[in-house]
Amino acid sequence: MNLSFYTLPMKLLKIIILVVILSFFPKVYAQQVTMDTYEFGEGLQFRTTDGKELKISGYIQPYFETSQYTNVDNQEARNRFRMRRSRIKFDGNSKDKRFSFRLQVDLSGTSESDDAVGNYLMDAYVSYDLTKRINIAFGQRSTYTDNRELFMNSNALQLVERSRLTSAFATIREFGLFLQGDFRTGGNSHLKPYFVLTNGDGANVMEKDHGGIKVGGRVDFLPFGLFTNFGQFRQADMVRERTPKLVVGANYSLNNGISSRRGRDSGTILYLNDNNEETLPDFTKYGVDFLFKYRGFSALGEYVKTTASVPSTITQRVRTDGTTSTTFEVNGVQDIEAYVKGRMMLGEGYNFQMGYLFKKGISIDGRYTHLKADTNSFLNNATFYNRPNYYTVGVSKYLGRNYGAKIQASLTYVDGDGINDTDGNLIDSNEWVGRLMLTFSF
């Protein structure tokens, strides 16, 4: 299956989105614009005289990381200072509130996961309420087919960084069509279905569309009602839920013709058939997860599994310099399927974390993440992965009654399994990683 999701260039589509966004605020110069509300950490809310709304919010996160191998003598700690995130977000509504938009950029230019270079554009989409219960969005945004941790804003994380499960399997952002619903199912319970139809190439795709479409969805069930103050999308129980709150969900997606390891970086891995036509493997991902909160305690659990289907018609691979090769050697043997799968993120993993936020704003948290690679998978790569277990403890101090400002520190112990250091040298060692970060939101 090799259907193009769109026919217009991506640049033109994003220009259209920008024009639609700007159309929400025509002739602002002729109207009175007032700041409606402001709460530290929640952004500035503006309103025009005819009822349009604009919210401006953002945050910065200066960050320090140090790491060291456990069995290497006379080594120096590897230290890293950087601006982890520096984001500003614009959310707006039309007069009747059915149309809305979001534009978010990250001036640090880093990725949501720690193993890739990111882009400045994060979100750019327009949404419309078809009914009171169904919303449709078009543009670039986080996808509903990732694990639950990707539903949560980066300034509202329980620990300094997202889990390794996210960096291994998550697409993070995609361009396409997104539908979501919210239906009462008796008592206070809610059922939230989601549907996704995207290009399957990840974020900021400005060039050729590779492969076919990606289709997927998610179903969430909240048996005890909605979380307070958007708590479903924030990790720590800042509001100290007075009654237990729980959401359980399952997600599934099929990427028809993937051109990268997990659908995040379009066109980085390409294959051809005998007629020099692009012929790409299909990538399937599914998982289950939950989030629970009650009186300052929170727990998050996630499971993800990925598989791939390799077409038998693949006969060539495209090198990074654009030339082609017909060699697909794995352990000295020509094996096309094993070679193709060995460049993809295939396997399974689970992440479980919990924590307690005291009334004085101190949070104690812990996390365990496990990755299990398939026999042929990039998860076996000794330099970047091949590390099956991650044990993390963390402490946070919230400098207020919300997520406006906080200081976080964490320590992670990593099991190494025949790993390489950053220079590609094989070492027999585990690893310690310490992190410190300050978050300041406005």
C-alpha positions in Angstrom: 0.0 0.0 0.0 1.6 3.3 -1.1 -1.1 6.0 -0.8 0.0 9.6 -0.5 -1.7 11.3 2.4 -1.6 14.7 0.7 -1.0 16.2 -2.7 0.0 19.7 -1.6 3.5 20.4 -0.4 3.9 20.5 3.3 5.1 24.2 3.2 1.8 25.2 1.5 -0.3 23.3 4.0 1.5 25.0 6.9 1.0 28.4 5.3 -2.8 27.6 5.0 -2.8 26.8 8.8 -1.1 30.0 9.6 -3.6 32.0 7.5 -6.5 30.2 9.3 -5.0 31.0 12.6 -4.6 34.7 11.8 -8.1 34.8 10.5 -9.4 34.3 14.1 -8.3 37.8 14.9 -9.2 40.1 12.1 -9.3 43.8 12.6 -7.9 43.5 16.2 -6.7 47.0 15.9 -10.3 48.2 15.9 -11.2 46.2 19.0 -10.4 46.5 22.7 -8.1 43.7 23.8 -7.9 43.1 27.6 -6.0 40.6 29.7 -8.8 38.5 31.1 -6.8 36.4 33.7 -3.3 35.5 34.7 -2.2 32.8 37.0 1.5 32.1 37.5 2.4 29.0 35.5 -0.9 28.9 33.6 -0.3 31.7 31.1 -1.8 35.0 30.2 -5.4 35.0 28.9 -6.5 37.8 26.6 -10.0 38.6 25.3 -11.4 40.8 22.6 -14.6 42.8 22.8 -16.4 40.4 20.4 -15.5 37.3 22.5 -12.3 35.9 20.8 -9.7 34.5 23.2 -5.9 34.2 23.1 -3.8 32.5 25.7 0.0 32.9 25.7 2.1 30.5 27.9 5.6 29.2 28.0 8.5 27.9 30.0 12.2 27.4 30.2 14.2 24.5 31.6 17.9 25.0 32.2 19.5 21.5 32.6 22.6 19.7 33.9 23.5 16.1 33.4 26.4 14.0 34.6 27.1 10.4 33.9 29.8 7.8 34.7 30.4 4.1 34.0 30.6 1.8 37.0 33.5 -0.4 36.0 35.9 1.9 34.2 39.0 3.1 36.1 40.4 6.6 35.9 37.5 8.1 34.0 36.2 11.6 34.1 32.5 12.2 34.6 30.8 13.2 31.4 29.0 16.5 32.1 26.5 18.4 30.0 24.9 21.8 30.4 22.2 23.0 28.1 18.8 24.7 27.8 16.7 21.6 27.7 13.5 23.4 26.6 12.5 27.0 25.9 9.0 27.0 24.6 6.2 29.5 23.9 2.7 28.5 23.1 -0.3 30.4 21.6 -3.8 29.0 22.1 -6.8 30.8 20.7 -10.6 30.4 20.3 -13.0 32.0 17.8 -16.0 34.0 18.9 -18.3 30.9 19.1 -15.6 28.8 20.7 -16.0 26.0 18.2 -12.9 26.9 16.2 -9.5 26.9 18.0 -5.9 26.7 17.2 -2.5 26.1 18.8 1.0 27.2 17.7 4.0 26.1 19.8 7.7 26.6 19.2 10.8 25.5 21.0 13.6 28.1 20.8 16.1 25.6 22.2 15.7 23.4 19.0 16.1 20.2 21.0 14.1 17.0 20.7 11.5 15.7 23.1 13.5 12.5 23.4 17.2 12.8 24.3 18.6 10.8 21.4 17.7 13.1 18.4 18.0 16.6 17.2 14.7 18.4 17.3 13.1 21.3 15.4 11.7 24.7 16.4 8.2 24.0 15.3 6.3 21.8 17.8 2.5 22.3 17.3 0.6 24.0 14.5 -2.9 22.9 14.1 -6.5 24.1 13.9 -9.4 22.2 15.6 -13.2 22.4 15.3 -15.9 21.0 17.7 -18.2 19.0 15.4 -20.5 18.4 18.4 -20.2 19.0 22.1 -18.6 15.6 22.4 -16.5 15.3 19.2 -13.5 17.4 18.1 -11.5 17.2 14.9 -8.0 18.8 14.4 -5.8 19.2 11.3 -2.1 20.0 11.3 0.9 19.0 13.4 0.6 17.9 17.0 1.4 15.1 19.4 -0.2 11.9 18.4 -2.8 9.8 20.3 -1.1 6.5 19.3 2.0 7.0 21.6 2.3 5.9 25.2 0.4 7.9 27.8 3.5 9.9 28.9 3.3 11.8 25.6 -0.1 13.1 26.6 1.7 15.2 29.3 3.3 18.5 29.0 7.1 18.6 29.5 6.8 21.2 32.3 4.4 18.9 34.2 6.6 15.8 34.3 7.1 13.9 37.6 10.8 13.3 37.0 13.5 15.3 35.2 13.2 13.4 31.9 10.7 11.2 30.2 11.2 7.4 30.4 13.4 5.5 28.0 10.3 3.8 26.7 9.3 7.1 25.1 12.6 7.6 23.4 12.6 4.0 22.1 9.1 3.8 20.6 7.3 7.2 20.5 6.7 9.1 17.3 6.0 12.2 19.4 4.5 14.5 16.7 2.9 13.9 13.4 1.1 15.8 10.6 -2.5 14.8 9.8 -6.0 14.4 10.9 -6.9 13.9 14.6 -10.3 13.1 16.0 -11.3 12.8 19.7 -14.5 12.2 21.6 -15.7 12.3 25.2 -18.9 10.4 26.1 -20.6 9.8 29.4 -21.1 6.1 30.0 -23.1 6.0 33.2 -22.5 7.6 36.6 -19.4 9.8 36.4 -17.5 7.5 34.0 -16.3 8.7 30.7 -15.2 6.9 27.5 -12.7 8.8 25.3 -12.1 7.4 21.8 -9.4 8.8 19.5 -8.7 8.3 15.8 -5.5 9.3 13.9 -4.8 9.5 10.1 -1.4 11.0 9.3 1.5 10.9 6.8 3.4 8.6 9.1 6.7 10.5 8.6 6.9 12.4 11.9 7.2 16.2 12.5 8.4 19.0 10.3 8.3 17.1 7.1 9.1 19.6 4.4 10.3 17.4 1.6 8.9 14.3 -0.2 6.2 12.2 1.4 7.6 8.6 1.7 5.5 5.5 2.0 1.8 5.5 2.6 -0.5 6.7 5.3 -0.5 5.8 9.0 -3.8 5.0 10.7 -4.4 4.4 14.4 -6.4 5.1 17.4 -6.8 4.9 21.2 -9.6 4.2 23.6 -9.4 5.6 27.2 -11.9 4.8 30.0 -12.2 6.9 33.2 -14.4 4.9 35.6 -14.4 7.5 38.4 -14.9 10.7 36.4 -12.6 13.3 34.9 -9.4 14.4 36.7 -9.3 17.9 38.3 -7.7 20.8 36.4 -6.5 18.7 33.5 -4.8 16.3 35.8 -5.1 13.5 33.2 -2.4 15.4 31.3 -0.1 16.2 34.2 1.9 13.6 36.2 2.2 14.6 39.8 -1.0 15.0 41.8 -0.7 18.7 42.3 -4.4 19.2 43.2 -4.4 16.2 45.6 -7.5 14.5 44.2 -10.2 14.1 46.9 -11.5 11.0 45.3 -9.6 8.3 43.4 -9.1 9.1 39.7 -8.1 6.5 37.1 -7.7 6.3 33.4 -6.9 3.1 31.5 -6.3 3.0 27.8 -5.2 1.0 24.8 -3.7 2.2 21.5 -2.9 0.8 18.1 -1.3 2.1 14.9 -0.2 0.8 11.5 2.3 2.8 9.5 2.1 1.7 5.8 5.6 2.1 4.5 7.9 3.5 7.1 11.1 5.4 6.1 12.8 5.6 9.5 13.4 3.6 12.7 10.0 4.4 14.3 8.3 6.9 12.1 9.9 10.0 13.5 12.5 11.0 10.8 11.1 10.9 7.3 13.3 9.5 4.5 16.3 8.5 6.7 16.0 4.8 5.8 14.9 3.9 2.2 14.7 0.7 0.2 14.0 0.0 -3.5 12.7 -2.9 -5.6 14.1 -4.1 -9.0 12.4 -1.2 -10.8 14.1 1.4 -8.5 10.7 2.1 -6.9 10.5 2.8 -3.2 9.4 -0.3 -1.3 9.2 0.1 2.4 8.3 -2.1 5.4 5.2 -1.7 7.5 5.4 -0.9 11.2 2.8 -1.8 13.8 2.7 -0.5 17.3 0.2 -1.2 20.1 0.1 -0.8 23.9 -1.8 -0.4 27.1 -1.4 2.1 29.9 -3.0 3.7 33.0 -2.7 6.7 35.3 -4.0 6.8 38.9 -4.1 9.7 41.3 -5.4 10.2 44.9 -4.5 12.6 47.7 -1.0 13.4 46.4 -0.2 9.9 45.3 0.2 9.1 41.6 1.1 6.0 39.5 1.7 5.6 35.8 2.1 2.3 34.0 2.8 1.8 30.3 3.4 -1.2 27.9 4.4 -0.9 24.2 5.0 -3.6 21.6 6.2 -3.1 18.0 6.4 -5.4 15.0 7.3 -5.0 11.3 6.4 -6.6 8.0 9.2 -6.6 5.3 8.1 -6.8 1.6 9.8 -9.7 -0.3 10.3 -7.3 -3.3 13.0 -5.2 -1.6 16.3 -5.7 -3.5 18.2 -2.5 -2.8 19.0 -0.1 0.0 19.7 3.6 -0.3 22.9 4.7 1.4 23.2 8.1 3.2 25.0 9.6 0.2 22.2 8.6 -2.1 23.9 5.7 -3.8 22.4 2.2 -3.7 23.6 -1.2 -2.6 22.3 -4.8 -3.0 24.1 -6.1 0.1 22.0 -6.9 3.2 24.5 -8.9 5.2 23.8 -9.9 8.8 26.5 -11.9 10.6 28.1 -12.5 7.2 25.0 -13.9 5.6 22.7 -12.1 3.0 19.4 -11.7 4.8 17.2 -8.9 3.6 14.5 -9.3 6.3 16.9 -9.5 9.2 18.9 -6.5 7.9 15.8 -4.3 7.5 14.4 -5.2 10.9 17.8 -4.6 12.4 17.5 -0.9 11.6 14.1 -0.5 13.2 12.9 -0.1 16.8 11.4 -3.5 17.3 10.6 -5.2 20.5 8.6 -4.4 23.6 9.0 -2.5 26.8 7.2 -1.3 29.9 7.5 1.7 32.2 6.2 2.0 35.7 6.5 5.0 38.0 4.9 6.3 41.1 5.4 9.2 43.6 3.9 11.1 46.4 3.6 14.9 46.6 3.7 16.3 50.1 1.6 19.3 51.1 4.8 21.4 51.4 5.5 20.9 47.7 8.1 18.2 48.0 7.7 15.1 45.7 9.5 11.8 46.1 9.3 9.6 43.0 10.6 6.4 41.5 10.6 4.7 38.1 11.5 1.4 36.5 11.8 1.0 32.8 12.5 -2.3 30.9 13.2 -2.7 27.2 13.3 -6.1 25.5 14.7 -6.1 21.9 13.7 -8.5 19.2 16.5 -10.6 17.7 16.8 -8.2 14.8 16.2 -4.7 16.2 18.1 -1.4 16.5 17.4 -1.7 20.3 20.4 -4.1 20.2 22.7 -1.2 19.1 25.5 -1.1 21.7 26.2 2.6 21.5 22.6 4.0 21.9 20.7 1.1 23.4 21.4 -2.5 24.5 20.5 -1.3 28.0 17.5 -3.3 29.2 16.9 -1.8 32.6 16.6 1.7 34.0 16.1 2.4 37.7 15.4 6.0 38.6 14.7 7.9 41.9 13.9 11.6 42.0 13.0 14.4 44.3 11.2 17.7 43.3 10.5 20.9 45.0 7.5 22.8 43.7 7.9 26.5 44.3 4.2 27.3 44.4 0.8 25.7 44.2 1.0 24.7 40.6 3.6 23.9 37.9 4.8 27.5 37.7 8.3 26.8 39.1 10.1 23.7 40.4 13.5 22.3 41.0 14.0 18.6 40.1 16.9 16.1 40.6 17.1 12.5 39.7 19.6 9.6 39.7 19.4 6.7 37.2 21.2 3.4 37.3 21.4 1.7 33.9 22.1 -2.0 33.2 24.6 -2.3 30.4 24.6 -5.5 28.3 27.8 -5.4 26.2 27.5 -1.7 25.6 29.7 0.8 23.8 30.8 4.2 25.1 30.1 7.3 23.2 33.3 6.8 21.1 32.1 3.3 20.0 34.5 1.4 22.3 33.2 -1.8 23.8 33.0 -1.7 27.6 31.8 -4.1 30.3 30.1 -1.7 32.6 26.8 -0.4 33.9 26.1 3.4 34.1 25.0 6.1 36.6 23.3 9.2 35.3 22.5 12.2 37.4 20.2 15.1 36.3 19.3 18.5 37.7 16.7 20.8 36.1 14.9 24.0 36.9 11.5 24.8 35.4 10.1 28.3 35.2 6.7 28.8 33.6 4.7 31.9 33.0 
